[in-house]
Amino acid sequence: MIDKILAEQILTAPLKAGASFTEIFAERRKNTSVSVLNGKTRSVNSGIDTGLGLRVINGERVIYAFTNDLSRQSLIRLSEDTAAAVSFNEQGHIKDFTEKRRKNNHNILTLPFGVSKSLIFDRLKSANEAAKSYSPLITEVTTSLSAVEQEIFIYNSEGLFTEDKRVRTRVTVNSTASGKGEKQTGYFGPGAFSGFEFVENLDYEALAREASETAVKMLSAGPAPSGKLPVVIDNGFGGVLFHEACGHGLEAIAIAKNSSVFAGKLGERIASEKVTAADDGTIANSWGSLNIDDEGTETTKNVLIEKGILKNYMCDKFYGKKLGLASTGACRRESYRFIPVPRMTNTYIAAGSDSREDIIFSVDYGIYCKNMGGGSVNTATAEFNFAVNEAYIIRNGKIAEPVRGASLIGRGDEIIRDIEMVSPDVKLACGMCGASSGSVPVTVGQPMIKVSKMTVGGKA
């Protein structure tokens, strides 16, 4: 997209004005999405976006500019305008570019944009029919597929040149059950750093029926109880609780700004000894994975907590330098329009040794959260409030009747201390995470865990 001669010109102007570091992030992105509602085509969208972002750094000060006009004249003007905003004292210098070849952790077999729309529609309609036919109570089903092919090119004044290609595919199903003037929904949305082979290898129809099953069960469920109760959270998307309540507080941007309860606690016990947690951007074909981050650093398996002890934060170069820590390959952004910051990739609680049966049997009366929903978190205080999409009473060591309207309330730094049982069966689930650098694909995950006590809110 950008040749080395032009890249050097773009990077040099701010350096001559006194910047110590300059960086180009150029991008070409193709998006497509198709959705089917109740067996009929709902929407078909596709598009291409290209652009370039220029980041200029000196000390604590950062300037960021971007454009979608990649003409030589436009890019030189962008560089000069950025240089004009620089008021540094000493001039930086650009090093000769050395291409850094990245290791590819992800085998892509079939690019989504090479697949015929008719084949995509067939898969979506088949899953739609499977969900709709589950029960006469199912009144609405939406199935969809979205895919992204992203090519990135990174140059910086330290002489780095690298490029990468990222391909992600995701399918979703949303079933609605209706009866007696009420509605309940069931939702699943798996995805992968993969081509269309992800859909071909997925039992999409079974997933669609499961979404409908959840909707129907919750329609007839009674109200959830309230109070301090033992809570069992299932594997997979249950990991969203750790992601939100703890993960954001372990990102270097929050630590550097002292807006996290985990600031200054490296080497200290912050969780139960049952808890080991990691952020691993290297997992092959996982939704949140990357070969390199958006600064060109290779991703790593970064152990955040080991047997309850805080071991590391998620760092980029800028905020990592402030903390005296190396980048962990965690620098991310939605697109060239956003300045990058340290973010999560695939974040999960690691396997334990307690069986699922023993975890359930250990609870006399409590709540089993099978599917988690969305929520809100204050990273400065770690206070959270999460909805539970599918929940059941645990009574005398057995999973009993379904309940609805449950929510989990508490503080992340307290909850991870109260985890007293962890199963071996880690499962990952995908989602999108929004923060200051935009919305990025992330994976959450965990085994089944038991929290000894948590505030449960319920409603009729």
N, C-alpha and C positions, 0 to 999 in steps of 0.2 A: 504493500500500500504506500509506504513512504520509503524512498531510497535513502541511503546513508548520507549522501551529500546534503540533501534537504534536511534530514534529521539533525545533522551537525549545525546547520544554519539556524534552525529553530531553537536548539538548545543553547547556542552561543550568546545570543543577544542578552538574555537575562544574566548570564555569567559575567559578561562585560560590565553590566550595571551593578555588579556586586554580589549576586547570588552565589551560594556555595554548592548548590545541587539543583539540577533541572532534570525533568523526566517527561517523556512522551508516552502516552498510552493511546494507540490507535486501534480502531475496532471496525469490523464488518460483521453485521449480524443479520441472519435470516430467521424470521418467526413464522410459524403457521399454527392455526388452531381450528378445530372442527368440533361441533357439538350437535347432539341429537336429543330432541325433547319428545318423549312419548312416541318414539318410532319415526319421527319426522325431522328432517334437517332443520336445525335451529339457526346455525351460523357457520360461515366459513370465512376465515380471515388469514391474510398473509401479508408480509411486508419485509422490506430490507432497510436497514439503518446503518449508516457509516459515519464515522466522526473521529475526532482527536481531542484529547485532553492534555494540557500542559501544566505540570506542577512545578512550582519554583519554591525552594526552601533556603532559608538561612537562619540558623539558630532556632528560635521559637516561632518565627514568622513563616507563614505559608501563604502563597498566592496560587490560585487555581483558575484557569480559563479553558474554555472548550469551544469547538465549532463543528458543524456538520458540512462545512464548505472546505473540501480538501484540495482546492486549487493552490498552486504554489504561491500566488500572490496573497491569498487569504491567510495561509499559514505563516508566511513571513510577517504579515501585518499583526497576526495574533501574538507572535513572539515579540515584536517590537512594542506593542501595546502593553504586554506583560512586563517587559523590561522597563517601560516608563513608570510603572507602579512600584518598581524596586527602589529602595533608598538605603542600600547597604553600603558599607565602607570599603571592604576589600573585594577584589575581583576573584571569582572562581575560575577554574580551568577545566576544559573538557579533555578526557582521555581518548585515545584511539579506540574505536569500537572493536570488540572481540565477540563474535557470535557465540552465545551459550546455547548448546543443543540440549533440550529438555528430554527426560526419560518419559515415554508414554506408558502410563499404567492402565490404559483403557482400550480394549479391543472393540472397535466399531465395525459392524458387519454391513449394515444397510442404512445409508443416510435417509432420514425421514422424507426429505424433499424429493427423493427418487421413487417414492412409493405412490402408486396411483390413488387418487381420492376415492375411487369406487371401492378399493380394498379397505381403506380406512373407514368409510361409511358402513361397509358390511360388518366389520368388527364392532363398531359402535352400536349399530342397530341390533345385532345379536345379543350384546350385553344388555341393551335397553329392554329387549323383549324378555330376557331371563329375569330381570329385576321386576318388570311389570307383572309378569305372570306368577310371581311368588305368592301373592295374596290379592283378593278383591279389594282389600283395604288400601293397596298401593294406588294412589291417584295421580302421581307425577314422578317421572324418572328422567334425569338428564345424564347422559354419558358424553364424555368429551376426550379429545386427544390434543395435546399441545406439544410442539417441538421447537427447539432452538439449535441453530448451527452458528457458532460464534468463532471468528478468527481474531486473534489479538496480536499486536506488535508493540514491543516495549523497547525504547531506547532511553539511556540516561547518561548523564555527564561523567559517570564513573567508568564509561566505556562499555556498558552492557548493551547488547542487542540480543533479543530473543523473541520467539513467536510461538504460538500454540493454537490448536483448534479444539473447541469444546462442543460436544453434541449431547443434548439432553432431550429425553422423551418422557412424557408423563400422561397417564390416563386417570380420569376421575369418574366416579358414579355418585349420584345424589338421589336417594329415594325418599319420597314423602308418603307417609301413611295418614289417612284421614278417617275420623269417625266421631260421632257425638259432638260435632262442632269444634274438634281439636285436631291439631296436626303434630306429627313427630317426624324427624328425619334420621336417615342413616347415610353415612358418607365414608368413602375411601378414596384415596388419591395417590397410589404408588407411582414412583418414577425412578429413573436411573440415568447415569452418565453413559448413555447407550443410544444406539439407533433403533430402527423399527423392530429389530429382533427382540427388544424388550417386550413389546406388545405380543409378538408371536409366541413367546415363551410363557406368557402370563395367562392363567385361567381367569380371564376377564369375566366370564359368565358366572363363575362361582363367587367371585368378588361382588358382583352386582346383586346376586341373591343374598349374600351376607349383609349388604347394606339394607336391603329390604327387610330382612329378618330383624335387624336392629330397630328399624323404624316401627315395625309392627309390635315388637315387644315393648318398646317404650310407650306406645299408644295406650296400652292396657296397664302400665305400671302405676303403682301407688306413689305417694309423696315420699321423698327421702327424709330421713330423720335429721335432727340438728344436734350439735354438741361436740364435745371432745371425744373422738372415737379412734380405735385402731383402723388404719386404712391400708388396704392392699391395692397397689397399682400395677396393672398388667404390663407385660413387655411391649416393645414397639413404641407406638406414639405416646405411651405413658412417659417417655423420656422428655417430652415437651416441658414437663414441670422442672426438671433439672436445667434444661436449656434456658428457660426464661428466668427462673428464680435464682439460679446460680451462675449459669454460663455467661450471661451478659456482664455479670459482675467480675468475671475473670478475664475479660478482654482488656488489653493494655490501655486503651483509651480511657476506660472508667478508672483504672488504677492510677494512671498518670494525673488525672484530674481530681483524684481523691474523692471520687463519687461512688465508691464501692465499699461495702462492709468488709471486703477481702483485701483491701489495700494494706500493705505493710505486714502481711501475715505469712510470707514465704517461709517454709520450714516449720510452721505451727500446725497443730491439730485443729482442723476446722470441721471435721465430719466424723461419723462413726467409723471405726476400723473396718467395718464391712464395706466401706465405700472406696472404690478405685474408679476414677473417671478420666477419660481422655478425649482429645479432639484430634482426629486422624483424617487428614486430607488425602491420604494415599490409597484408601480402600478401593480396589478395582471396581469400576463401573457403578460406584455408589453415587447417589444423586448429588450430594454435597461435595464430592471430590474435585480436585484440580491437579493437573500435573505441576503447574507453577501458579503462584498467586499473582495478584495484579501489580506487583512490583518486580516480578520475574524470579522470585525466590522459590525453590522447590518446596513443595508441601512436606510435612513431617507427621509422624505419630507423636503427639505431644501429650505426655502424661501430666494431667493437671493436678489430680489428687491421687495419692497412693496410700492405701490403707488408712485413710482419714487425714493424712498429712498433705498440706498444700505444697506442691512441687514446682509449679510454673504457671505463667500466664500465657495468653494467646497474644503474640506480638507481631507487629510489622517493624520496619526499620525506624520510622520516625518516633513512634511512642516507645518502642523497645529501647532506643538509644537514651531516651529520657529516664528510663528505669534501669539502665545499665545492663540490659538483657539483649540477647541476639534475636533476630527475627525467627519466628517459628513457621513462616510461610502462611501467615494468617491475614495478609492484606487483601481486602476485597472491596468491590464496588459493583453496583448494578450495571453501569455502562460508562462510557467516556464522559458522560454528563456529570458524574459524581466524583468528588475527591475521595480517595480510598482511605479506609481505616481498618484496624484489626477486627476481624469478625470470625465467627464459628464456621466450621465446614461440616464434618460428621462428628457430633459430640454425643457421648454415651457413657453410661455407667457400666463398668465391666462385670463379667460373670462372677457369681458367688457360688456357694456350695449347698445352700438350703433348697430342698426339693419344693416344687410348687405345692404338692400335697401337704407337706409339713407346714408351709406358710399359711395356707387356708385353715388347716386343722388347729393352728395355734391361736386362732381368733374365736372367742366365745360370742362376741357380738360386735360387728363393725361393718365397714363398707368395702366392697370389691369394685374397683373402678376398671372396667374392661376397656372402655374407649374414652380418651380425654378430648375435651374441646378447647376453645380459645380462652384467653384470660388477659389480665393486666398485671404488670410488675413495676415496682419502683426500685431501680437498681441501686439507688443510694441507700435504701433501707432494707432491701431484699423482700419487702412485703408483696404478697401476691394474692390473686383471687382467680381461680380457674373453674370453669364449668366442666361438668362430666357428662359426656354424651350418652354413655351407657353404664349403668351402675346396678349393683345387686346387694342385698343384705347378706352378710355372713352371720349365720346363727349356729351355735354349737359346732363350730369347725366345718360347716358345710355351706356352699353357696346356695342361697334360698331365692326368694322372690325378687323380681326386678323393681327398681325404684327410679323415679325421675326428679329432675330439678335439683340434683346434688351439685354443690360447689365446694371447692377446697380453699381454705383461707389460712394464711400463715406467713412465716418468714423463711426464705430459702436457707439462710445460715443456721436456723434452728432445725428445720426439717431434716437436713442432711446429717445432723447429729442424732436424730431420732430414728434413723433407718436401722432396724435390728435384724432383718432377714433379707437375703438376696439370692435369687435362684440362678442356675447356670445358663439358662436359655436366653441369651441376648438376641434381641430382634431390633432391626432398624426400620425407621419410617421417614418419609420425606415431607418437606413443607417449604414454605417461603418465609424468610425473616426480614423484617423491615427495620432499618436504623438510619443513622445519619448518612451512610453511603448508599442508600437505596434499598431495594428489595433483592435479596440474593437466595439461591437455592441452598438449603441446609438439610442435613439429616439429623434426626434425634433418635435416641434409642436407649434401651436398658433391658435387663431381665425383669421378672416379676420381683417387686420389692414390698416389704412391709414396713410401714411407719408406725411406731408404737402408739402415737397419739397425734391427731390433727383436728383442727376445727372444721367440722362439716356443716355447711349451711344447706337447708332444704326448704322446699316450698310446696304447697298443695297444687 
